[in-house]
């Protein structure tokens, strides 16, 4: 299931600013959980704010947008999410991933709506300078890797 709701519009309607993005996206997640209670995996895809030199990998003459997994530690489900991120990260083609960053503590979100499931990922794909073909190349690899991991569970 792909969420097609417009989070920016939802924020605007509620007179919120960007800092309320995760509150807004949580509304859509909870709605999807109510509508489809059998959902087991939640994947939140973003793009990073880094430049192309830090967000691109060239492997066998193919250009990819690098991925970064973000795991919030300020909730009870973080261990399952960290295991999920590690499992996917360790199977990706060498060089595509920038690894896993763990976030917690003051002045950090630390949750990222990952408290809704122990199978929740936040994945930053590429940066603002990546070309769409680089993102597609990565999404193809990432989707196949996610399929492998999910099919094993």
Buried (B, 14 or more C-beta within 10 A) or exposed (E): EEEEEEBEEBBEEEEEEEEBBBBBBBEBBEEBBEEEEEBEEBBBBBBBEBEBEBBBBEEEEEBBBBBBBBBBBBBEBBEBBBEBBBBBBEBBBEEBBBEBEBBBEEEEBBBBBBBBBBBBBBBBBBBEBBEEEBBEBBBEBBEEBBEEBBEEE
